[in-house]
Amino acid sequence: MTGAAGLDLSDIHHAYAGTAVVRDFALTIAAGELVCLLGPSGCGKTTVLRLVAGLEPLQQGRVIIDGRVVGAPGRDLPPEARGVGFVFQDVALFPHLDIADNVGFGLRRQSAEARRRRVETLLERVHLTGYAKAWPHQLSGGQQQRVALARALAPAPRVMLLDEPFSGLDTRLRSVVRDEALHLLKADGVTTLVVTHDPEEAMFMADRIAVMRDGRLEQVGAPADIYTQPASEFVAEFMGEVNRIDGVVHDGSVATPFGRLPTPDHADGTAVHVLIRPEALKIAGADQGILGAAPIGSLAARVLASRLLGRTSWVHVCFDTDPAHRHDEPDAPQRHSHWHVRVPGQFLPAEGSLLQVSLDPRQAFVFAVQDPT
């Protein structure tokens, strides 16, 4: 991250009825940067947004926007004094106002002509020219979301907050509106914090991702780093499906069906989980590509099923990893007979056919078991 801070949150703690929902939270977002706050439902993401917006009184910590303290215990500026735009999950357009008045709602201090020009410009930018006199109920869900974004951008806020704004749209429309929103926010250089529980959405939109769990930040980094260098088992599994096997560290490595993986961060005797991404499994003859790392091992695998999922194919395979048949490796991992493999494009081997599978070790992660019992 470079540049001056557009939004700085430090030492944030917040509780409802004595139950902590945000703990030890600290996050700095550079001016013009877009950060996605990612995590499961109930982890405290929306509470963070409400604290930034001034919709909740801050109990501990500080909220700073463009170098100005807008939130601290005993100093909570109201939302309209913070220079913050907010796009809600449920859109929340005013049903008694037409589209022009919805977009211009935050411009009431401007002259009628200035307000009209600003509204026209924003409606053109969100591809709703000609809808100024329409009513919210006459618009589709995607159009309503565009209006909500235009309304939030109208006063030229210093910070934009979006709370799962695309979750109510169907898959195709979500992609279109999300793409439009990203380009609008970037074109305006607005410091932006987006809450989502969708890892793919976060990777698509974010300059950085902040993964949240149980009120705390688990990892913050560029999307590629979060996906390929997860800091914890939780992050690895939340960012995408994994094949999991159990093992024990021995002589500085752990056994897998494909060979041993080095474990420099774990002492001998440590019980570990080995998490392997479906795309880390390489099938001989499939055009998957290996850049910068040679695959290890080569095992015969039998196809259980294969499905085309559009951009990729999903292949279910099994092979024998029973330690009883691996006398050369007494600490071999437990039997794991059902594996998932992701292959780009169309690759649909017949059920029951045999394939040769190897492992790209860059997408195999080893984490100590937090509770061995």
C-alpha positions as CSV (number, residue, x, y, z in Angstrom):
1,M,0.0,0.0,0.0
2,T,1.3,3.4,-0.9
3,G,0.1,7.0,-0.6
4,A,-1.7,9.0,2.1
5,A,-4.4,7.3,4.1
6,G,-8.0,7.9,3.0
7,L,-9.4,5.8,5.9
8,D,-7.6,4.8,9.1
9,L,-9.2,2.5,11.7
10,S,-7.2,1.8,14.8
11,D,-7.8,-0.3,18.0
12,I,-11.5,-0.7,17.2
13,H,-13.5,-2.7,19.8
14,H,-17.3,-3.0,19.7
15,A,-19.8,-5.0,21.6
16,Y,-23.6,-5.5,21.6
17,A,-25.2,-6.3,25.0
18,G,-21.8,-7.3,26.4
19,T,-20.9,-9.6,23.5
20,A,-17.8,-8.5,21.5
21,V,-18.4,-8.4,17.8
22,V,-15.3,-6.4,16.7
23,R,-12.0,-6.9,18.5
24,D,-8.5,-5.4,18.0
25,F,-9.4,-4.2,14.6
26,A,-6.9,-2.0,12.7
27,L,-7.0,-1.2,9.0
28,T,-5.5,1.6,6.9
29,I,-6.8,2.2,3.4
30,A,-4.8,4.5,1.1
31,A,-6.5,7.4,-0.7
32,G,-8.2,5.9,-3.9
33,E,-7.6,2.3,-2.8
34,L,-10.4,-0.3,-2.9
35,V,-10.3,-2.8,-0.1
36,C,-12.7,-5.7,0.3
37,L,-13.6,-6.8,3.9
38,L,-14.2,-10.5,3.4
39,G,-15.5,-13.0,5.9
40,P,-18.4,-15.3,6.8
41,S,-21.8,-14.0,8.0
42,G,-21.8,-12.8,11.5
43,C,-18.0,-12.1,11.7
44,G,-18.5,-8.3,12.3
45,K,-18.0,-6.9,8.8
46,T,-21.2,-4.8,8.6
47,T,-20.5,-3.5,12.1
48,V,-17.2,-2.1,10.9
49,L,-19.0,-0.3,8.1
50,R,-21.6,1.1,10.4
51,L,-18.8,2.4,12.7
52,V,-17.1,4.1,9.8
53,A,-20.3,5.7,8.6
54,G,-21.3,6.9,12.1
55,L,-24.4,4.8,12.3
56,E,-23.1,3.2,15.6
57,P,-21.4,5.2,18.4
58,L,-17.7,4.1,18.7
59,Q,-17.0,2.5,22.0
60,Q,-13.2,2.2,21.6
61,G,-10.6,3.2,19.0
62,R,-10.5,5.9,16.3
63,V,-11.9,6.4,12.8
64,I,-9.9,8.9,10.7
65,I,-11.0,10.1,7.3
66,D,-8.5,12.1,5.2
67,G,-6.6,12.9,8.4
68,R,-9.6,14.1,10.4
69,V,-10.8,12.2,13.4
70,V,-14.5,11.6,12.8
71,G,-15.1,8.8,15.4
72,A,-13.7,8.3,18.8
73,P,-15.2,7.7,22.3
74,G,-17.0,11.0,23.0
75,R,-16.5,12.3,19.5
76,D,-18.8,10.9,16.9
77,L,-19.6,13.1,14.0
78,P,-23.0,12.4,12.4
79,P,-23.0,10.5,9.0
80,E,-23.7,13.6,7.0
81,A,-20.6,15.4,8.4
82,R,-18.2,12.6,7.6
83,G,-18.0,12.8,3.8
84,V,-19.0,9.1,3.5
85,G,-21.2,7.5,0.8
86,F,-23.0,4.3,1.7
87,V,-24.6,1.7,-0.6
88,F,-26.7,-0.8,1.3
89,Q,-27.4,-4.4,0.5
90,D,-31.2,-3.7,0.2
91,V,-30.6,-0.6,-2.1
92,A,-33.0,1.5,0.1
93,L,-34.1,3.9,-2.6
94,F,-36.8,6.4,-1.5
95,P,-40.1,5.0,-3.0
96,H,-41.8,8.4,-2.9
97,L,-39.1,10.1,-5.0
98,D,-38.4,9.7,-8.7
99,I,-34.9,8.7,-9.9
100,A,-33.6,12.2,-10.3
101,D,-34.7,13.2,-6.8
102,N,-33.2,10.0,-5.4
103,V,-29.8,10.6,-7.0
104,G,-29.9,14.3,-6.1
105,F,-31.0,13.7,-2.5
106,G,-27.6,14.6,-1.0
107,L,-27.3,17.8,-3.2
108,R,-30.0,19.9,-1.6
109,R,-27.6,22.7,-0.8
110,Q,-26.7,23.1,-4.4
111,S,-28.6,25.3,-6.9
112,A,-31.3,23.6,-8.9
113,E,-29.3,23.9,-12.1
114,A,-26.1,22.5,-10.5
115,R,-28.1,19.7,-9.0
116,R,-29.7,18.9,-12.4
117,R,-26.4,18.8,-14.2
118,R,-24.8,16.5,-11.6
119,V,-27.8,14.2,-11.7
120,E,-27.8,14.0,-15.5
121,T,-24.0,13.3,-15.5
122,L,-24.3,10.5,-13.0
123,L,-27.3,8.9,-14.7
124,E,-25.4,8.9,-17.9
125,R,-22.4,7.3,-16.2
126,V,-24.5,4.5,-14.8
127,H,-26.3,3.9,-18.2
128,L,-29.7,5.3,-17.0
129,T,-30.0,8.3,-19.3
130,G,-33.8,8.9,-19.8
131,Y,-34.8,7.4,-16.4
132,A,-34.8,10.7,-14.4
133,K,-38.6,10.8,-14.1
134,A,-39.0,7.0,-13.5
135,W,-39.9,5.6,-10.1
136,P,-37.9,3.1,-8.2
137,H,-40.5,0.3,-8.5
138,Q,-40.4,0.6,-12.3
139,L,-36.7,-0.3,-12.4
140,S,-35.1,-3.8,-12.4
141,G,-32.9,-4.8,-9.5
142,G,-29.7,-4.0,-11.5
143,Q,-31.0,-0.6,-12.4
144,Q,-32.0,0.1,-8.8
145,Q,-28.5,-0.8,-7.7
146,R,-27.0,1.6,-10.3
147,V,-29.3,4.4,-8.9
148,A,-28.1,3.6,-5.4
149,L,-24.5,3.9,-6.5
150,A,-25.1,7.1,-8.3
151,R,-26.9,8.6,-5.3
152,A,-23.9,7.7,-3.0
153,L,-21.4,9.2,-5.5
154,A,-23.4,12.4,-6.1
155,P,-22.0,14.5,-3.2
156,A,-18.4,13.4,-4.1
157,P,-17.7,11.5,-0.9
158,R,-14.2,11.1,0.5
159,V,-15.0,7.4,1.4
160,M,-17.4,5.0,-0.2
161,L,-18.8,2.1,1.9
162,L,-20.6,-0.8,0.1
163,D,-22.4,-3.5,2.2
164,E,-22.8,-6.6,0.0
165,P,-24.4,-4.4,-2.7
166,F,-24.6,-7.1,-5.4
167,S,-25.8,-10.1,-3.4
168,G,-29.5,-9.6,-4.4
169,L,-28.8,-9.8,-8.1
170,D,-28.7,-12.9,-10.3
171,T,-25.3,-14.3,-11.3
172,R,-25.0,-12.6,-14.8
173,L,-26.4,-9.3,-13.7
174,R,-24.2,-9.3,-10.6
175,S,-21.1,-9.6,-12.8
176,V,-22.2,-6.7,-15.1
177,V,-23.2,-4.3,-12.3
178,R,-20.1,-5.2,-10.2
179,D,-17.8,-4.4,-13.2
180,E,-19.5,-1.1,-13.8
181,A,-19.3,-0.1,-10.1
182,L,-15.6,-1.0,-10.0
183,H,-14.8,1.2,-13.0
184,L,-16.9,4.1,-11.6
185,L,-15.2,4.0,-8.2
186,K,-11.7,3.8,-9.7
187,A,-12.4,6.5,-12.2
188,D,-13.4,8.9,-9.4
189,G,-10.5,7.8,-7.2
190,V,-12.8,7.2,-4.2
191,T,-11.3,5.5,-1.1
192,T,-13.6,2.4,-0.9
193,L,-14.4,-0.3,1.6
194,V,-16.6,-3.1,0.3
195,V,-18.1,-5.8,2.5
196,T,-18.6,-9.2,1.0
197,H,-18.7,-12.9,1.9
198,D,-17.9,-13.9,-1.7
199,P,-14.1,-14.6,-2.3
200,E,-14.4,-14.4,-6.0
201,E,-16.1,-11.0,-5.8
202,A,-13.3,-9.8,-3.4
203,M,-10.6,-11.0,-5.8
204,F,-12.3,-9.4,-8.7
205,M,-12.8,-6.0,-7.1
206,A,-10.1,-5.4,-4.5
207,D,-6.7,-3.8,-4.6
208,R,-6.3,-5.6,-1.2
209,I,-8.4,-8.1,0.7
210,A,-8.9,-8.0,4.5
211,V,-10.1,-11.4,5.7
212,M,-12.1,-11.2,8.9
213,R,-13.0,-14.0,11.4
214,D,-14.9,-13.7,14.7
215,G,-14.4,-9.9,14.9
216,R,-10.7,-9.9,14.1
217,L,-8.6,-9.5,11.0
218,E,-7.1,-12.8,10.0
219,Q,-5.0,-11.6,7.0
220,V,-4.6,-8.5,4.9
221,G,-2.9,-8.5,1.5
222,A,-3.2,-8.4,-2.3
223,P,-5.8,-10.9,-3.7
224,A,-3.1,-13.1,-5.2
225,D,-1.2,-13.3,-1.9
226,I,-4.3,-14.1,0.1
227,Y,-5.2,-17.0,-2.3
228,T,-1.7,-18.4,-2.9
229,Q,-0.1,-17.6,0.5
230,P,-2.9,-18.0,3.1
231,A,-1.8,-17.2,6.6
232,S,-4.1,-19.8,8.2
233,E,-6.1,-22.8,7.6
234,F,-9.3,-20.7,7.9
235,V,-8.1,-18.3,5.1
236,A,-7.1,-21.1,2.8
237,E,-10.4,-22.9,3.1
238,F,-12.5,-19.7,3.0
239,M,-10.8,-18.5,-0.2
240,G,-11.7,-21.7,-2.1
241,E,-12.2,-25.5,-2.0
242,V,-9.3,-27.7,-0.8
243,N,-8.5,-31.4,-0.6
244,R,-7.5,-32.1,3.0
245,I,-5.3,-34.8,4.4
246,D,-3.9,-35.3,7.9
247,G,-0.3,-36.0,8.7
248,V,2.6,-35.7,11.2
249,V,5.8,-33.9,10.6
250,H,8.8,-36.2,10.5
251,D,12.4,-35.2,9.6
252,G,11.3,-31.7,8.6
253,S,8.6,-32.8,6.2
254,V,5.2,-34.4,5.9
255,A,4.1,-37.3,3.8
256,T,1.5,-36.9,1.0
257,P,0.4,-39.4,-1.6
258,F,2.6,-37.6,-4.0
259,G,5.8,-37.5,-1.9
260,R,7.0,-35.5,1.0
261,L,6.4,-31.7,1.5
262,P,8.9,-29.7,3.5
263,T,7.6,-28.2,6.7
264,P,10.2,-25.7,7.9
265,D,7.8,-23.9,10.2
266,H,6.7,-27.0,12.1
267,A,8.6,-29.1,14.6
268,D,8.9,-32.9,14.3
269,G,5.9,-34.7,15.8
270,T,3.5,-31.8,15.0
271,A,0.1,-33.0,13.8
272,V,-0.7,-31.0,10.7
273,H,-3.4,-30.6,8.0
274,V,-2.2,-30.6,4.4
275,L,-4.6,-28.5,2.2
276,I,-4.3,-29.0,-1.5
277,R,-6.2,-26.8,-4.0
278,P,-8.1,-28.7,-6.7
279,E,-6.1,-26.8,-9.4
280,A,-2.8,-28.0,-7.8
281,L,-3.6,-31.5,-9.0
282,K,-2.2,-31.9,-12.5
283,I,-3.6,-34.5,-14.9
284,A,-1.3,-35.9,-17.6
285,G,-2.7,-35.0,-21.0
286,A,-4.8,-32.1,-19.7
287,D,-3.7,-28.6,-20.8
288,Q,-3.2,-27.1,-17.3
289,G,0.2,-25.6,-17.5
290,I,3.0,-25.4,-14.9
291,L,4.9,-22.1,-14.5
292,G,7.9,-21.9,-12.2
293,A,7.4,-25.2,-10.4
294,A,7.8,-28.8,-11.4
295,P,5.0,-31.2,-10.3
296,I,5.9,-33.9,-7.9
297,G,4.7,-37.5,-7.8
298,S,2.7,-39.4,-10.3
299,L,-0.2,-41.5,-9.2
300,A,-2.8,-43.6,-11.0
301,A,-6.3,-42.2,-10.3
302,R,-9.7,-43.6,-11.2
303,V,-12.3,-41.1,-12.4
304,L,-15.5,-41.1,-10.3
305,A,-17.2,-38.3,-12.2
306,S,-16.5,-35.3,-14.3
307,R,-18.5,-32.2,-14.9
308,L,-18.2,-29.1,-17.1
309,L,-18.7,-25.9,-15.1
310,G,-18.2,-23.4,-17.9
311,R,-14.7,-22.0,-17.6
312,T,-13.4,-25.1,-15.9
313,S,-14.0,-28.8,-15.6
314,W,-14.4,-30.5,-12.2
315,V,-13.1,-34.0,-12.1
316,H,-13.6,-36.3,-9.1
317,V,-10.9,-39.0,-8.7
318,C,-9.8,-41.6,-6.2
319,F,-6.6,-43.4,-5.5
320,D,-5.3,-45.6,-2.8
321,T,-3.3,-43.8,-0.1
322,D,-3.8,-46.4,2.6
323,P,-0.7,-46.4,4.9
324,A,-1.0,-50.1,5.3
325,H,0.2,-50.4,1.7
326,R,3.0,-47.9,2.2
327,H,5.5,-49.7,4.3
328,D,8.3,-47.3,3.2
329,E,6.4,-44.4,4.8
330,P,5.1,-45.3,8.3
331,D,3.9,-41.7,8.8
332,A,2.0,-41.6,5.5
333,P,-1.2,-39.6,5.7
334,Q,-4.6,-41.1,6.5
335,R,-6.6,-42.7,3.7
336,H,-8.4,-40.0,1.6
337,S,-10.1,-41.7,-1.3
338,H,-12.1,-38.8,-2.9
339,W,-10.2,-35.9,-4.5
340,H,-11.4,-32.9,-6.5
341,V,-9.4,-31.7,-9.5
342,R,-10.1,-28.4,-11.4
343,V,-9.0,-28.3,-15.0
344,P,-9.3,-25.2,-17.3
345,G,-11.7,-25.6,-20.2
346,Q,-13.4,-28.7,-21.3
347,F,-11.9,-32.0,-20.0
348,L,-14.4,-34.7,-19.4
349,P,-12.8,-38.1,-19.0
350,A,-15.1,-41.1,-18.8
351,E,-16.2,-42.5,-15.5
352,G,-14.0,-45.4,-14.4
353,S,-11.1,-44.4,-16.7
354,L,-7.6,-44.1,-15.3
355,L,-5.5,-40.9,-15.2
356,Q,-2.0,-40.0,-14.0
357,V,-2.1,-37.2,-11.4
358,S,0.8,-35.2,-10.0
359,L,1.0,-32.3,-7.6
360,D,2.0,-28.6,-8.0
361,P,3.5,-28.0,-4.5
362,R,3.0,-24.3,-4.7
363,Q,-0.7,-24.8,-4.0
364,A,-0.3,-27.3,-1.1
365,F,-0.4,-25.6,2.3
366,V,0.6,-27.1,5.7
367,F,-0.9,-25.9,8.9
368,A,-0.6,-27.2,12.5
369,V,-3.7,-28.8,13.9
370,Q,-5.1,-26.2,16.4
371,D,-6.8,-28.8,18.5
372,P,-5.3,-32.3,17.9
373,T,-8.1,-33.9,20.0
